[in-house]
Amino acid sequence: MPTYPSDLPLPTSTATFQLGDALPDTTYPTLLQLIDAYKAHSRGRGYGVIIGSSSKGKRTILICDRGGKPRQRKQQDLHISKRRQSTTRACNCPFKIEARQIKDIWQGRILYQWHNHPATTETTSHPNHRRGALSIEGRAFVQGLLARHTAIATVLDLVANQFNVQLVARDIYNIKTAQRNMDIAGTTSTQWLVDTLQQKGYFFRYSTAIDNTNRTTSLFFAHPESIQFLAQAPEVILLDCTYKTNRFKMPLLNICAVLGNNMTIQVALAFLSSEKEKDYTWALNCLLQLLAQYQIPHPQAFVTDRELALINSIDSLFPFSRHILCRWHVNMNVVAKCKKHFSKEAWNDFYTAWTLVVNSITLQQYQESLLAFEKLHPTAVRYCKKTWLVWKEKLVLFWVHQTAHFDNTVTSRNEASHAAIKRYIGNSRSDFKSFFEKIDYFWKDQHSKIRAAIDIEKVRLNNQFRTVFWGEVINFIYPFALQKVNIERGKIPSNGLPLNSPLTDCNCWISIAWGLPCFHRIYQIQQNPGMLLISDIHPHWHFNRGSVPIPIAQRQLLDPLPVLRGKGRPKG
């Protein structure tokens, strides 16, 4: 109940307005033609006509589109600061028309010709006029734009220019919702997604709640062409979660790989119920099944941030794959936790010492750098040792370089992929259907760009590689790798001078970490056989590594329960 008399609702207006001349009472062959006639008559006269009530096809009452009383919300009992800021067009306008069927015709007559509001000057304030002005062709045009995920503002401009119809954003959303309901046809967005994934040949897995509600708790899916790209470069997988991508508030695990031309390919996505170890284990089991089904080797390395649940799952399911901690995240944490203990100059000295520790190439260099580092601020040193150097095998370059990672030691590629996904999906309120429609378009666009880039690299040859030394590899190895080899080649003394150290003393990490010959090996190759061979380059850098066939692998699935409120990173 209202607290003060001033909170009582306004009384209905008793003013009277006759908005234009009345349409003469006449007959029409069908009810639809009668309604269209009265709608057309009201257009341009400052009001609209809608169906107020209908009784089994014999009698229909048409009213002003501002008729009806404003609804009394339950929120009236809430404090004014907590009520929704909703609006209404209804003002209880008494204008009324009767449409009655007499034998095979419909007759219309005005029961009350007065309105209690003045005429509007723009037809855009009347939804039925806006919808009626858009032809079937125009509606199909809008649906086509929405299918390509065109921005709403762009759709409005194109419709106005091409069809001379002024719509508002709500009209576009209504068309989108109507098309969505037609596509789903009484099922759920999750069931629609599973059916669509199967039709399109995606690899997918899902899990449901064990409480017999059949609510979806996890969903893993990978585009068939992404799987083909993964088969070309399976050595390194980058994992990271992103948030605010769906109305269910489910974390989205983003699984990426890196191709031989140094482009990132998004391999798969997994909606998880939380970020606990069981959830990561489920997702990585799905990845294992994908690798087994398509006969793709296990990754040599995983790159993640310090997510302990994810680290445990990787170590358990991929015991022979090396795990690398994202160096960028590590350094940012060191800055956040340690910088407060130092002055500006002292901090620079500390951070330089820390960098020498994690960038140590040899075991001796690591031990010497650590010894010097331990003499600095004890609190900061203690944090770095207890939090990060317990993972030295996953962080320090001496250990990291003992496996092929191709210079992928940070998850910045995932961060860029997160941003690209969010640009495509547009908002954080998507259900599975709308999310998939946008991400499928994103994947098609990504794959198209990758194919185009690879095709260009196959036909465009850097002039510096037009020599006998490169003759065996220029049509088979990505130019990105050749550039790296050329940098190593530049370390060899000119004029045929011998190397400062013999090949037997070589401890260059590039041959293992990058899969490319170091300058010691290149010097030897130049002596005999005189040209670089394909076998000198890791298969990761090969144009054609072989392809895999794409095989096509359910009670109705229910959507997860939407989360209406909640902020911040999910717990767990």
Number of C-alpha atoms within 10 A of each C-alpha: 8 11 10 7 7 8 11 10 10 7 8 11 12 11 10 14 14 15 18 14 10 13 13 9 11 10 18 17 12 13 21 10 13 19 19 13 14 18 19 16 17 21 19 17 17 17 25 26 25 19 14 16 12 14 9 7 10 13 18 21 18 25 24 23 21 23 22 15 13 14 8 8 11 8 11 15 12 13 9 11 7 10 13 11 7 6 7 9 13 14 19 20 21 19 21 21 22 18 23 20 18 11 7 8 13 21 18 25 17 18 14 12 17 17 24 19 20 13 16 15 11 13 20 15 16 18 17 17 22 17 17 14 18 18 12 10 10 15 15 13 17 21 18 13 16 18 13 11 18 14 12 17 11 11 22 18 14 16 18 13 11 10 14 12 21 18 22 16 11 11 15 20 13 11 16 16 12 11 14 14 13 10 13 15 11 9 14 17 24 22 20 19 20 21 12 15 20 13 11 11 16 22 23 22 20 19 16 17 13 10 7 7 10 16 18 21 20 22 22 21 21 22 21 20 17 21 26 18 21 26 21 24 23 20 24 28 24 27 19 22 20 19 16 18 23 21 19 20 26 23 22 24 22 21 22 24 28 25 24 21 19 16 14 18 23 27 24 23 21 27 26 25 22 18 20 16 18 16 20 22 19 20 26 21 17 20 23 16 15 19 18 12 15 16 12 20 14 17 19 17 25 25 26 25 20 17 14 13 16 23 20 15 21 23 14 12 13 19 10 13 17 23 26 30 26 21 22 14 16 18 17 11 15 19 14 10 14 19 17 11 13 14 10 11 8 14 17 13 15 20 17 12 18 20 15 19 25 22 17 19 19 15 13 11 15 20 13 13 19 20 12 14 21 16 9 15 15 12 11 19 19 14 14 20 14 10 14 20 17 11 15 18 17 22 23 25 22 21 18 25 24 15 20 23 24 23 13 23 24 19 23 16 20 25 15 11 20 20 12 14 19 18 12 18 21 14 13 15 18 18 19 23 20 17 23 17 17 20 19 14 16 19 19 14 11 17 17 11 13 18 12 12 13 16 12 11 18 16 10 10 13 12 7 9 16 11 11 10 16 19 13 14 20 21 16 14 24 22 25 13 22 19 14 16 19 16 13 19 18 12 14 17 13 8 6 9 8 11 13 9 9 9 13 7 8 12 12 15 21 20 20 17 18 22 20 22 23 23 24 22 17 23 21 12 17 13 10 10 10 14 17 21 15 16 8 15 20 18 17 25 26 22 20 12 12 9 14 17 11 15 11 13 11 6 6 13 21 19 19 22 12 13 12 9 7 8 7 7 11 13 7 9
